[in-house]
Each structure stands twice: as C-alpha cells, then as structure tokens.
C-alpha cells in the first residue's frame, strides 16, 4: 500500500459557504444545480503505508486518511482532496488524471507509516516541503492496538499546530463530536467502512455486524447509525434478504436518528440523502446532500450523489460538472463516481465517454451490478449488439437470477424518458 502524503497549496475549491448550520438556511444558500470548480487541491490525503505483513490492517490506514481529510476540511475551511498512490519521485505531482493539471501548485507533503505489532500500534508521520524536499516536521505516535482513535486525534492536533492555520477551540470541539468516546467502537466502525463499499451481500452483512458492535459499545455514535442505515438501504436496493420486513423504512429511521443525535455530522446527512434517494424522494435527498456539503464543502461522496440525483431526475447535463468536481475532490476516484459519470454520458448520447468511465469503474470494483448493466446498455446504444448480449450473459453468470424488470423496480430513476430508454437498451442486450 502506498505511503501516505498530504499536499498543501494555495488553491481552493469554489464551493458554497454557508453561515448557518440549519437545514433551511443551507438549502437556501446553496444553488439548485451546484457546479463547483476545483482550481487546485489545497490538501491531498492518501492512506498510510502499512508495514505489517497482514493485509487485515489496511482498514486502519484507509480510516486514518478518510477521517484526516474530513477533519482538516472542516477545521481549516481549505479544500481537501483524497487520493491514493505514492507521491512522485520529485515530491510534486498528481496521482490521477483528475489531479494532473494541479501538479505545479503542490507544496507540502505529509507521509507516514502504520505498524501493528502485537498489542501496540505505531504511526510515524513526516512533513516535508515538496519543492525543496526539506524535512519540516516529524512525529511518532504509539498507542494500544485497539486505540486508533487516540492516534487519529493526535495527528490532526499536531498538523493544525504545525501548518500555518488558526483554529479555535470551539471548532476543534465540533469536529471531535464526529468521533466516539470508545476506542473499540471506532475500530469496529472502521472495519465496517472497510467492507461496505464492496456492495456485495456478504460484505454488507459483515459491515452491518461491525456497525452494530460499535453501537453496542457506544449507543450515541451517530456515524455508526448512519452507516447502519446504508446497509439496510442496500438490502432494499438489491432485494437482498434482510432481518427486517421493510429494510428501506428501517434505513430511514436509523438515518434520521443519526441526524438528530449529531446534526454536525456530514455523514449522517449523506446517509439520509442516500436513503431518500432509494425511496425516490429526490428533492428531499438533494436537500440532505446540500446539508452535508455545507458542513464539509469537499465531501466528495455528497457531491457525487447530487450528480446522481440529477440523472435520476432526467437532468444528465446538470450532473456532469458536479460529478467531475467529486472526482477532483477524491482524486483517485471511487468506482461508483466513474459509474455515475458514465450514466450521465450515456443519456447525453456520448457513448464513448460512457464506455471509458464504465471500464474504469469495473476495473476498480468488478462486483457492482450497475456498472456492468450500464456497460451492456451502452454497447447496445452503440449498435454493438453481439458485445451487449455477451455482457448480458456475463451479468447472469456473475449475478444468478438477475432480471432487468425486477432490477428496474428498485432502481431510483424517476424520469420516464430515461427509464424507457434504459429498459429498451437492456432488452437489446438480452436482459
């Protein structure tokens, strides 16, 4: 796994600034069709390098990076971009095409290593000037292996002290409320985060078990409620067997609990938006995503799902700038970012760009049905019927029992024209 690095420069993301944290104020302050422009990444964060032979602890490295990015964004009001991969040899450069144009602006690099040795966790963090390659600062953190929480808070605190930023105690306390008081609960939460993104039934059940263990240890952990809600929304979306009769209703209840428990948590509003999107309540979902980005302007997942809402509602043209911004904020890009972008290109008739993004999505996560379904539809739209039918057979092999009509029943697209177009293309693909 690549070494962690963080790059700080003078650029910024043109995202809305909101004075109030109330939902009503944020919705009125944010544009109905947000189109943020990312000039330069101010901070770029990638996972720390794990020195253990076991890959089991990769979730720790990813967890440090994700929470470090969110904390720095909320505390400093600077743009934060999440990336992956080692910094280039010269110490300056981009990690993906999405960040390539920003390479000349990069200035500071934070690299680090993480090692779990028995019952101890050791993290080394270094800050260097990317241009001069001068070593500016380093520190070592050591804690009990089940107390990553203490290490995480220590890294954020020291970076805020070292970087030329002024952050008040009130702001630090606000961010601290995102966490749990229980180190073991935080560990279980990160374990759940490490598998839920796979979008597989088995992984979804694993994640749910981890979030429940986190809540057993800390019943006030809002982020665990939020992500538990997402697992039930995925049960509904993919018609997986669930432990409740109506998983989407359970998801809504849990997500609302997360928001009421801690309204300053961006992930809680994102989860509620995700759940309402699955219920096809797109106006409500869009409002919740706006609340999430009001709390964290560089929350890439929230921007991405705002783009998804535009496609679901038949406005693919509005989705493109939002989805591209999400990819700039998360420079390495999650698989579903590319898949969402491909959907927009398909409905806008740009089949070539749709294919490019779908292949990128499948390369990053081959287990998600939507990417392959839209690949079959795009091939059919290009008139490549034999390839589309071949892809249709692959879908049936990978997802036994797949039926396009059943899948469309829970697919949250509401625009009738887009639905008819998609159904027709899938029929051409033999699905």
C-alpha positions as CSV (number, residue, x, y, z in Angstrom):
1,X,0.0,0.0,0.0
2,X,1.3,3.4,-0.9
3,X,2.8,5.9,1.6
4,X,0.5,8.5,3.0
5,X,1.0,12.0,1.8
6,X,-0.8,15.3,2.2
7,X,-0.2,18.3,-0.1
8,X,-1.0,21.8,0.9
9,X,-1.1,24.7,-1.6
10,X,-2.9,28.0,-2.1
11,X,-5.6,26.7,-4.4
12,X,-9.3,26.2,-3.4
13,X,-12.5,24.6,-4.4
14,X,-15.2,27.0,-5.3
15,X,-17.9,25.5,-3.1
16,X,-20.7,27.4,-1.3
17,X,-20.0,29.0,2.0
18,X,-22.9,28.9,4.5
19,X,-23.2,30.9,7.6
20,X,-25.8,28.8,9.4
21,X,-25.9,25.1,10.1
22,X,-29.7,24.8,9.9
23,X,-31.1,22.8,7.1
24,X,-33.3,25.6,5.9
25,X,-30.5,28.2,5.8
26,X,-28.2,25.8,4.0
27,X,-30.7,24.9,1.3
28,X,-31.5,28.5,0.6
29,X,-27.8,29.4,0.4
30,X,-26.8,26.6,-2.0
31,X,-27.7,26.7,-5.7
32,X,-30.3,24.3,-7.0
33,X,-27.8,23.0,-9.6
34,X,-24.4,23.2,-7.9
35,X,-21.4,23.3,-10.2
36,X,-18.2,23.6,-8.0
37,X,-15.0,24.4,-9.8
38,X,-11.8,22.8,-8.4
39,X,-8.9,25.1,-9.2
40,X,-6.2,23.4,-7.3
41,X,-6.1,20.8,-4.5
42,X,-5.3,22.5,-1.2
43,X,-4.8,19.3,0.7
44,X,-4.4,15.8,-0.8
45,X,-4.6,12.8,1.5
46,X,-3.9,9.1,0.7
47,X,-3.7,6.1,3.0
48,X,-0.7,5.5,5.2
49,X,1.7,2.7,4.3
50,X,1.1,-0.4,6.4
51,X,4.3,-2.2,7.5
52,X,2.5,-5.3,8.7
53,X,2.7,-8.5,6.6
54,X,-1.1,-8.9,7.1
55,X,-3.5,-7.0,4.8
56,X,-6.0,-7.1,7.6
57,X,-4.9,-3.7,8.9
58,X,-5.4,-1.9,5.6
59,X,-8.7,-0.6,7.1
60,X,-6.7,1.3,9.7
61,X,-4.6,3.1,7.0
62,X,-7.7,4.0,5.0
63,X,-9.6,5.1,8.1
64,X,-6.8,7.5,9.1
65,X,-6.7,9.0,5.6
66,X,-10.5,9.4,5.3
67,X,-11.0,11.0,8.7
68,X,-7.9,13.1,8.4
69,X,-9.3,14.6,5.2
70,X,-12.7,15.3,6.7
71,X,-11.2,16.8,9.9
72,X,-8.8,19.1,8.0
73,X,-11.6,20.2,5.6
74,X,-14.0,21.2,8.4
75,X,-11.4,22.7,10.7
76,X,-9.4,24.8,8.2
77,X,-12.0,25.7,5.5
78,X,-9.4,24.6,3.0
79,X,-10.1,22.3,0.1
80,X,-9.2,18.7,0.7
81,X,-8.7,16.1,-2.0
82,X,-8.5,12.4,-1.2
83,X,-6.1,10.4,-3.4
84,X,-4.2,7.1,-3.5
85,X,-0.7,6.2,-4.5
86,X,2.8,7.2,-3.5
87,X,4.0,10.8,-4.2
88,X,6.1,11.1,-7.3
89,X,9.8,10.8,-7.1
90,X,10.3,14.5,-7.3
91,X,7.9,15.0,-4.5
92,X,5.5,17.0,-6.6
93,X,2.8,15.7,-8.9
94,X,-0.7,14.3,-9.4
95,X,-1.9,10.9,-8.6
96,X,-4.5,10.6,-11.3
97,X,-5.7,12.4,-14.5
98,X,-8.2,14.2,-12.4
99,X,-5.4,16.0,-10.5
100,X,-2.8,16.2,-13.2
101,X,-3.3,19.9,-14.0
102,X,-2.6,20.8,-10.4
103,X,0.8,19.3,-10.1
104,X,2.7,22.6,-10.4
105,X,0.9,24.0,-7.4
106,X,1.7,21.4,-4.8
107,X,3.8,22.5,-1.9
108,X,3.8,20.4,1.3
109,X,3.9,16.5,1.7
110,X,2.9,14.6,4.8
111,X,4.0,10.9,4.6
112,X,3.6,8.2,7.2
113,X,3.7,4.6,8.1
114,X,1.5,2.4,10.3
115,X,2.5,-0.7,12.0
116,X,0.6,-3.0,14.3
117,X,2.9,-5.1,16.5
118,X,1.0,-7.4,18.8
119,X,-1.0,-5.1,21.1
120,X,0.8,-1.9,20.1
121,X,0.1,0.5,17.2
122,X,2.9,2.6,15.9
123,X,2.4,5.5,13.5
124,X,5.2,7.7,12.1
125,X,4.2,11.0,10.4
126,X,6.5,13.3,8.4
127,X,6.0,16.8,6.9
128,X,8.3,17.9,4.1
129,X,8.4,20.8,1.6
130,X,7.6,19.2,-1.8
131,X,9.6,21.8,-3.7
132,X,12.8,22.0,-1.7
133,X,12.4,18.5,-0.2
134,X,13.4,19.9,3.1
135,X,12.2,17.9,6.2
136,X,10.0,20.2,8.2
137,X,8.5,18.1,10.9
138,X,8.0,14.5,12.1
139,X,6.4,12.8,15.0
140,X,5.8,9.3,16.2
141,X,2.6,8.0,17.9
142,X,2.2,4.8,19.9
143,X,-0.9,3.5,21.5
144,X,-2.7,0.3,22.3
145,X,-3.6,-1.6,19.1
146,X,-7.3,-1.0,19.8
147,X,-7.0,2.7,20.3
148,X,-6.5,4.2,16.8
149,X,-8.8,7.0,18.0
150,X,-6.1,8.5,20.2
151,X,-3.6,8.3,17.3
152,X,-6.1,9.9,14.9
153,X,-6.8,12.8,17.2
154,X,-3.1,13.3,17.9
155,X,-2.2,13.5,14.2
156,X,-4.9,16.1,13.5
157,X,-3.9,18.2,16.5
158,X,-0.2,18.3,15.6
159,X,-0.8,19.1,12.0
160,X,-3.0,22.0,13.0
161,X,-0.2,23.2,15.2
162,X,2.5,22.9,12.5
163,X,0.6,24.2,9.5
164,X,0.1,28.0,9.3
165,X,-3.5,27.8,10.3
166,X,-5.6,29.3,13.1
167,X,-8.2,27.0,14.5
168,X,-10.2,27.9,17.7
169,X,-11.1,25.5,20.5
170,X,-14.8,25.6,19.6
171,X,-14.1,24.4,16.0
172,X,-11.9,21.6,17.4
173,X,-14.6,20.5,19.8
174,X,-17.2,20.5,17.0
175,X,-15.0,18.1,14.9
176,X,-14.3,15.9,18.0
177,X,-18.0,15.2,18.2
178,X,-17.8,13.2,15.0
179,X,-16.0,10.5,16.9
180,X,-17.0,8.1,19.6
181,X,-15.8,8.1,23.2
182,X,-15.0,4.4,22.9
183,X,-11.8,3.4,21.0
184,X,-13.1,-0.2,20.4
185,X,-16.3,1.2,18.9
186,X,-14.2,3.4,16.5
187,X,-12.2,0.3,15.5
188,X,-15.4,-1.7,14.7
189,X,-16.7,1.3,12.7
190,X,-13.6,1.5,10.6
191,X,-13.8,-2.3,10.0
192,X,-17.3,-1.8,8.7
193,X,-16.2,1.1,6.4
194,X,-13.5,-1.2,5.0
195,X,-16.0,-3.7,3.5
196,X,-19.3,-1.8,3.0
197,X,-18.2,-0.1,-0.3
198,X,-17.8,-3.5,-2.0
199,X,-21.6,-3.5,-2.5
200,X,-21.9,-7.3,-2.1
201,X,-24.4,-9.1,0.0
202,X,-21.8,-10.9,2.2
203,X,-19.8,-7.7,2.7
204,X,-23.0,-5.7,3.5
205,X,-23.8,-8.2,6.3
206,X,-20.2,-8.0,7.6
207,X,-20.4,-4.2,7.7
208,X,-23.8,-4.3,9.5
209,X,-22.3,-6.6,12.2
210,X,-19.4,-4.2,12.7
211,X,-21.6,-1.1,13.0
212,X,-23.9,-2.9,15.5
213,X,-20.9,-3.8,17.6
214,X,-19.8,-0.2,17.5
215,X,-23.3,0.9,18.7
216,X,-23.3,-1.8,21.4
217,X,-20.2,-0.1,22.8
218,X,-21.4,3.5,22.2
219,X,-25.1,3.9,21.6
220,X,-24.5,7.6,20.9
221,X,-22.2,7.1,17.9
222,X,-24.0,9.0,15.1
223,X,-21.8,7.9,12.3
224,X,-22.4,4.2,13.1
225,X,-26.2,4.8,13.0
226,X,-25.7,6.5,9.6
227,X,-23.8,3.7,8.0
228,X,-26.0,1.0,9.6
229,X,-28.8,2.8,7.7
230,X,-26.9,2.5,4.5
231,X,-26.7,-1.3,4.9
232,X,-30.5,-1.5,5.1
233,X,-30.9,0.8,2.1
234,X,-28.6,-1.6,0.1
235,X,-30.8,-4.5,1.2
236,X,-33.8,-2.7,-0.4
237,X,-31.9,-1.6,-3.5
238,X,-30.6,-5.1,-4.4
239,X,-33.5,-7.1,-2.9
240,X,-31.1,-8.9,-0.5
241,X,-32.7,-11.0,2.3
242,X,-32.9,-8.8,5.3
243,X,-33.5,-9.2,9.1
244,X,-36.4,-6.7,8.9
245,X,-39.6,-6.8,6.8
246,X,-39.2,-3.4,5.2
247,X,-35.4,-2.5,5.1
248,X,-35.9,0.9,3.5
249,X,-38.1,2.0,6.3
250,X,-35.6,0.8,8.8
251,X,-32.9,2.6,6.9
252,X,-34.8,5.9,7.1
253,X,-35.4,5.5,10.8
254,X,-31.7,4.9,11.5
255,X,-30.5,7.8,9.3
256,X,-32.9,10.2,10.9
257,X,-31.7,9.0,14.3
258,X,-28.1,9.8,13.2
259,X,-29.0,13.3,12.2
260,X,-31.0,14.1,15.3
261,X,-28.2,12.6,17.5
262,X,-25.5,14.8,15.9
263,X,-26.6,17.3,13.3
264,X,-23.0,18.5,12.8
265,X,-22.0,15.1,11.2
266,X,-21.8,15.3,7.4
267,X,-22.0,11.5,7.1
268,X,-25.4,11.5,8.8
269,X,-26.9,13.9,6.3
270,X,-25.3,11.9,3.4
271,X,-26.8,8.7,4.7
272,X,-30.2,10.2,5.0
273,X,-29.9,11.6,1.4
274,X,-28.8,8.2,0.2
275,X,-31.8,6.5,1.8
276,X,-34.3,9.1,0.5
277,X,-32.8,8.7,-3.0
278,X,-33.5,5.0,-2.8
279,X,-37.1,5.9,-1.9
280,X,-37.2,8.2,-5.0
281,X,-37.7,11.2,-2.8
282,X,-35.2,13.1,-4.8
283,X,-35.9,16.7,-3.7
284,X,-35.5,15.6,-0.1
285,X,-32.4,13.7,-0.9
286,X,-30.9,16.7,-2.7
287,X,-31.5,18.9,0.4
288,X,-29.8,16.4,2.6
289,X,-26.7,16.2,0.4
290,X,-26.6,20.0,0.4
291,X,-26.6,20.0,4.2
292,X,-23.7,17.5,4.1
293,X,-21.6,19.7,1.8
294,X,-22.5,22.8,3.9
295,X,-20.8,21.0,6.8
296,X,-17.9,19.7,4.7
297,X,-17.6,21.6,1.4
298,X,-15.2,19.0,0.0
299,X,-17.3,15.9,0.8
300,X,-16.9,14.1,-2.5
301,X,-19.5,11.4,-1.8
302,X,-22.2,14.0,-1.3
303,X,-21.3,15.9,-4.4
304,X,-21.3,12.6,-6.4
305,X,-24.8,11.7,-5.2
306,X,-26.1,15.2,-6.0
307,X,-24.9,14.4,-9.5
308,X,-26.7,11.0,-9.3
309,X,-30.0,12.8,-8.4
310,X,-29.8,14.9,-11.5
311,X,-29.5,11.8,-13.6
312,X,-32.3,10.1,-11.8
313,X,-34.5,13.1,-12.4
314,X,-33.7,13.4,-16.1
315,X,-31.1,16.2,-16.0
316,X,-27.9,14.5,-17.0
317,X,-26.5,17.8,-18.3
318,X,-26.6,19.2,-14.8
319,X,-24.9,16.1,-13.4
320,X,-21.6,16.4,-15.3
321,X,-20.0,19.4,-13.6
322,X,-21.0,18.1,-10.2
323,X,-19.6,14.6,-10.8
324,X,-16.4,15.9,-12.3
325,X,-15.9,18.1,-9.2
326,X,-16.4,15.0,-7.0
327,X,-13.7,13.2,-8.9
328,X,-11.4,16.2,-8.3
329,X,-12.1,16.2,-4.6
330,X,-11.4,12.5,-4.5
331,X,-8.5,12.4,-6.9
332,X,-8.2,8.6,-7.1
333,X,-12.0,8.3,-7.5
334,X,-14.3,5.7,-6.1
335,X,-15.6,3.1,-8.6
336,X,-19.2,4.4,-8.4
337,X,-18.0,8.0,-9.2
338,X,-17.0,6.8,-12.6
339,X,-20.1,4.7,-13.0
340,X,-22.3,7.7,-12.2
341,X,-20.4,9.8,-14.7
342,X,-20.9,7.1,-17.3
343,X,-24.7,7.2,-16.7
344,X,-24.8,10.9,-17.4
345,X,-22.8,10.5,-20.6
346,X,-25.0,7.6,-21.8
347,X,-28.2,9.6,-21.5
348,X,-26.5,12.6,-23.2
349,X,-25.5,10.4,-26.1
350,X,-21.8,10.4,-25.6
351,X,-21.3,6.6,-25.7
352,X,-17.5,6.8,-26.0
353,X,-17.0,8.6,-22.7
354,X,-19.6,6.4,-21.1
355,X,-17.6,3.3,-22.1
356,X,-14.3,4.9,-20.8
357,X,-15.8,5.6,-17.4
358,X,-17.6,2.3,-17.1
359,X,-14.4,0.3,-17.8
360,X,-12.7,2.4,-15.1
361,X,-15.5,1.7,-12.7
362,X,-15.4,-2.1,-13.4
363,X,-11.6,-2.1,-13.1
364,X,-11.9,-0.6,-9.6
365,X,-14.8,-2.8,-8.4
366,X,-16.0,-5.7,-10.7
367,X,-18.6,-6.8,-8.2
368,X,-21.1,-3.9,-8.5
369,X,-24.0,-4.9,-10.8
370,X,-24.8,-1.3,-12.1
371,X,-21.5,-0.8,-13.8
372,X,-22.0,-4.0,-15.9
373,X,-25.6,-3.3,-16.5
374,X,-24.9,0.2,-17.9
375,X,-22.0,-1.3,-19.9
376,X,-24.4,-3.7,-21.6
377,X,-26.8,-0.8,-22.2
378,X,-24.1,1.4,-23.6
379,X,-22.8,-1.3,-26.0
380,X,-26.4,-1.7,-27.2
381,X,-26.7,2.1,-27.7
382,X,-23.6,1.9,-29.9
383,X,-25.2,-0.8,-32.0
384,X,-22.7,-3.4,-30.8
385,X,-25.4,-5.9,-30.1
386,X,-23.3,-9.0,-30.0
387,X,-21.0,-7.5,-27.4
388,X,-24.0,-6.2,-25.5
389,X,-25.5,-9.7,-25.4
390,X,-22.2,-11.1,-24.4
391,X,-22.1,-8.7,-21.5
392,X,-25.7,-9.7,-20.7
393,X,-24.6,-13.3,-20.3
394,X,-21.7,-12.2,-18.1
395,X,-24.2,-10.4,-15.8
396,X,-26.3,-13.5,-15.5
397,X,-23.2,-15.5,-14.7
398,X,-22.0,-13.0,-12.1
399,X,-25.4,-12.3,-10.6
400,X,-27.5,-15.5,-10.9
401,X,-31.2,-14.8,-11.2
402,X,-30.7,-11.3,-12.5
403,X,-33.9,-9.9,-14.1
404,X,-33.9,-6.5,-15.7
405,X,-37.5,-5.7,-14.8
406,X,-37.0,-6.7,-11.2
407,X,-33.8,-4.6,-11.1
408,X,-35.6,-1.6,-12.6
409,X,-38.4,-1.9,-9.9
410,X,-36.0,-0.7,-7.2
411,X,-33.7,1.4,-9.4
412,X,-34.3,5.0,-8.2
413,X,-34.6,6.7,-11.6
414,X,-37.8,8.6,-11.9
415,X,-37.6,10.3,-15.3
416,X,-39.9,8.3,-17.6
417,X,-37.9,9.0,-20.7
418,X,-34.7,7.8,-19.2
419,X,-36.4,4.7,-17.8
420,X,-37.9,3.8,-21.2
421,X,-34.6,4.3,-22.9
422,X,-32.7,2.2,-20.4
423,X,-35.3,-0.6,-20.5
424,X,-35.1,-0.7,-24.3
425,X,-31.3,-0.9,-24.3
426,X,-31.3,-3.7,-21.8
427,X,-33.8,-5.6,-23.9
428,X,-31.5,-5.3,-26.9
429,X,-28.8,-6.8,-24.7
430,X,-31.0,-9.7,-23.9
431,X,-31.7,-8.8,-20.4
